[in-house]
Amino acid sequence: MSQNPKSIFIDGEAGTTGLGIRDRLAGMPGVVVRSIDPEKRKDPVARQEMMAQVDLVVLCLPDDAAKESVALADALGAKSPKIVDASTAYRVAPDWVYGFAELEHGHAATIAKATRVSNPGCYPTGGIALLRPLVDAGFIPQDYPVTINAVSGYSGGGKSMIEAYEAGTAPAFELYGLGLKHKHLPELQRYARLSRRPIFIPSVGNFRQGMLVSVPLHLDTLPGKPKAADLADALAEHYAGSTYVSVVPAAQAGGKLEPQALNDTNKLELRVFGNDDLRQAVLVARLDNLGKGASGAAVQNIRLMLGLPEK
């Protein structure tokens, strides 16, 4: 370990994301994770005292609690630590940096310079990764009526959902968010650069972790009437040289795809399935909802913000 290790406090380390981040940080050179007495984990004085002693705080809390923690950190003034927030509280806040390092060229450097970074949601990570490069390249108009479908493992659904699946009382599969107001929509729309609110239909299956996010497209309705290969090429150009995001030829999947192949990694795979005769395509992202969709992305942002090298 380096002579001057960077210190990190995970506020909310007992939850799924907090535990995942702690596990990923364990044994990492140049890092020390600090903790407070579990009995004082909701004590604002104890938490603020810890914040004043560390380089970076990771917030793994519900939105309201995250806002309270940010207020505690802000009150420290010059002693305020850097913050990575895993809640939805600041994902579209103008004075926070969105923590998807591959969003656009140079964005990783923006995260590295930031003091306040909002970790992306799991579903938006897949949706934005597919859509943003194609919107920027002009293949998808900003006002295009986008539909996004997704399936996640139950670990992303919170304590009650996890308990229900592990007890065998939850359904094998279900759609949810059918009120069309899922909490991930604001960040998905903003960072995909869509002016029209997309329709987003998530679902959950009886498996712990893993995720697929898909976007169907009628190619004849897009500017220039591109082929599926044109979309794949645009994605490949955007993510060329990326450590964690790859564009994979759809033919390798054999016309089907399962969601768990990237579990326990920070990887994100993108594919474009298409039928040029029918002039249709489906964009698909595969990721671990607990990895690139949560704790993996958080650790990637921590490394950037603290100037720590990748493995």
N, C-alpha and C positions, 0 to 999 in steps of 0.2 A: 504494500500500500504506500502511496506517496506520503511525504513528510507532513503535508498539510491537507488531509482529506477533507472533502466537502461534506457538510453535515445536512441531513434531511430529516424532517419531521412529517410523518404521515398522519394527518388529522382525520381519523376515521379508519384506522388501520385494521379494525376487526371485521370489516365488510368484505364482500367478494373482490371488489377492485383493489381495496387496500391490501388485502392479503396477497393478491396477485403481484402488486407492485413490490411489496416487501420481499416476496420470493425471488423476483427478478433482480432485485438489488443485492440480495444476499451474496456475499463473496465478491462483489464487484470492486475492483481496485479503485482506490481514490475516493471511496464513499463510506460514510458512517451513518447509519439510521438511528436516530434518537427517538426514545419513547417516553411517555409520562406514565405515572401510576394509573392502571386501568380504572381505579376508583375516582380519578380526577379527570377522566377523559371528556367530561362535559363541563368542567370547571373553567370558566373563561380566564380567570387569573392565571391558572397553571398553564393553560394552552398559550396564552400571550407571552408568558415568561419563556416557554420553550421556543416560541417563534423568534424571540429576540436573540436566541443563542444559535440559530441555524442559518445556513445559506439559502435553503429552499424548503418550502412547505408544499405538500401535496394534499389537496382537499378531496376526500372521498366521502362526501356527506350529501344529504338531501339539499335541495336548492336553498331553502331558507337558512339552514345551518351553515351552508357554505358562505352565504352573504354575511352572516354574523362573524365568521372566521376572517373574512376579508376585511371587515371593519376593524377587527382586533389587530390585524397585521398593519393596516393603513395607519392606525393610531400610533404605531411605533416610529413613524417618521423616518429618519435616516437609518434606523436599525431594522426597518421593515425588510423581511426576506423576499426572495422571488417566490412566485406562486404558480403551481399548476393545479387548475381546478377541474375535477372530473365530473362535476355536475353540469346541468344545462343552464345554470344561472347566468353565465357570462358568455355564452357561445356566440351571441350576436351583439355583444356590447362593443361599441366603437373604440373604446380605449383598451380592449384586450386583443391579443393576437390569437387567431384560430390555429390550433396545434396539429394541423395536417401538413407535415413537412413537405409533402410532394404536391401541394396544391398548385403551385406555379414555380417557375424557375426563380431562385433566389429566396424562396419562402423559408427554407431551413435557416438561412442567415438572419432573416427577420425574427424567427423564434429565438435564435441564439442571443440576440440583442435585447430581447423582451424581458420585462420583469413580471408580467401578468400574461399567462397563457391558458386558454381554455381547451381542455382535451376534447377531441371530437366524440360524438356519439357513434355507436357501432354501425347502425344502419346508414347514417349520413356518410361515414367513411367509404362504404361501398358505392353509394349513389353518387357522391361528389367525384370520386375517383373515376367513375365511368363518364359522367356528364360534363364536368368542367372542361377537359381538353377539347371535347367535341363542340361545346358552345364557343370556346375561345377560337377554335379553328374555323368557325362558321358553318359547320355541318348541321348543328341543331340551333334554330333561332331561339332567342331568349324567351319569346312568348309562345313557344311550342307547347302543346298540351301533353306534358310528360306524365306517364304512369309508371310507378315503381312498385314492384312486388318483392317481398322478402320473406325468408324463413330463418329463424334463429333457434339455437338450443335454449333450453329453459333457464339456464344460469343467468341470462340477461334480464329475467323478469322480476328479480327481487326475492326477498326472503320467503314470502307466502307462496309464490309460484314454485320456487325450488322445493319447499317442504311438500307441496301438493304432489309434484312429480315423483319425488323420492318416496312418498308414502303410497304411490300408485293410485291416487284418487283424481289425478288430472286427466283430461282427454289426450288421446294419442296425438292429436293435431287440432289446432284451431286458428281461425282468423281472429284478429282483434284490431282495435283502433278504427272500427267501422263508423265512428262519428267523424272521421276524416280530419281529426285535430291532434294527431300524434305529436308529442312534445319535440320530436326531432325535425319536424317540418320546417320551422323557421331557419335553422342553420343549413338544412339541405337546400332550400330555395336560394338563400343568400350566397352560399359559396359555390353552388353550381351556376350562379349568375342567371337564374331564371326569373323573369318578370311575372310569369303566370305561376300561381301556386300549383305544384304538382299534386296528383292523386297518389297517395302512398298507402298501401295495404300490407301491413306486417302480419306475420304468423309465427306460431311457435310449435315445435315438434317435440316428441318424447326422446330427446337426446340432450346431453348436458351442455355441450358447447359446439360451436361451428355455425357458419352463416353463409347464405347465398342471397345476393341482392340482384334483381334483374329488371331490365328496362326494355320493353318491346317497342319496336319502331316499324312504321310503314315507310320504306325507303323512298317511295314515289312522292311522299309529302315533304321531304327534306330538300333544301336548296341544292340544286345541281344533280339531284337524284343519284346519290352516291351508291356504290356497291358496298357490301359488307366489308370487303377487303380494304376499302378506303378508310372506313372507320377504325378498323384494326390498325392500319398503318399510322393513323393520327394518334392513337393511343400509344403505340410503340414509340413514336417519335417523342411524345411528351415525357414518357417514363424511361427513356434510354439512359442507362447508367445508374438507375435507382437501385439502392441496396435491398429494399424491401418490397417494391411493387414491380410485378412482371406482367407482360402481356403474352399470353399463351395461345398458340394456334388452337382454334376450336376443334379441329379435326381430331386432335389427340384425345378428346373426351368421348368420342363415339356416340354423340347425340344425347348424352346424359351427364349429370354432374351431381355428386353428393357433397354435403356441406362440411364434413369433418376432417378433410385431408390436411388442413393447415393448423389444426389444433396445437396449442402450446408453442406457437411461433408468432413472430411479428410480421409475417408475410401477408401479402395481398395479391391475388391473381385475378387478372382481367381477361375475359374472352368475348369475342364477337361471333355468335352463331348466326348464320344467314342462309337464306335461300334466294338467290338472285333471280330465279325464274318467277318466284312468287313476289319478289320485291319486298321481302320482309327480313327483319333481323331482330335478334335479342342480345342485348349487352348483359353480361353476367360477371359479377364480382364474387370471389370466394375469400373468406377470411375467418379468423377465430374471433368471435365476438368478445372474448376475454383477452385477446392478444392485440392485434392491430386495431381492434375495436374498443380497447380499454387500456389494460395495464401495459401491454407492449408499446402502444403509442405514447403512454405517459412516460415510460422509461426512455424512449427515444427522445422525447422533449426534454426530459431531465438532463440527458447527456448533452444535448445542444446548449441548454441554458447554463450549465455548469462547466462547459468547455471540456467535457470528458470524451475520450476517443471511443469509437465503436469497438466491438470486440476485436 
